[in-house]
């Protein structure tokens, strides 16, 4: 799994690959997302 990680406010996002997928609990689903967008104001 890949993740964009924000370590500190104002720091650039880091792309991290190889994040472990957490085990699913009952009534949960795992959704594969091909593309996503994030507005810069949402990560400030």
C-alpha positions in Angstrom: 0.0 0.0 0.0 1.2 3.6 -0.7 0.6 6.6 1.5 1.2 10.3 1.4 2.5 11.2 4.9 2.6 14.7 6.4 5.1 14.7 9.3 4.9 18.4 10.3 2.6 21.2 9.4 4.1 23.1 6.5 6.5 20.3 5.6 6.1 18.7 2.1 4.2 15.5 1.7 6.3 12.3 1.5 5.2 9.4 -0.6 5.8 6.2 1.3 5.5 2.8 -0.3 5.2 -0.5 1.5 2.8 0.5 4.2 1.2 -2.6 5.8 -2.5 -3.0 5.2 -4.2 -3.2 8.6 -6.4 -6.3 9.2 -10.1 -5.7 8.5 -12.6 -6.0 11.2 -16.1 -7.4 10.7 -18.3 -5.1 8.5 -15.3 -3.2 7.1 -14.1 -3.2 3.5 -10.9 -2.3 1.7 -11.3 0.0 -1.3 -8.6 0.2 -4.0 -8.3 3.8 -5.2 -6.6 4.5 -8.5 -6.5 8.3 -8.4 -7.2 11.0 -5.7 -6.8 14.7 -5.3 -6.1 16.8 -2.3 -6.6 20.6 -2.1 -3.6 22.3 -0.6 -5.8 24.1 1.9 -6.8 20.7 3.4 -3.2 19.8 4.4 -2.3 23.1 6.1 
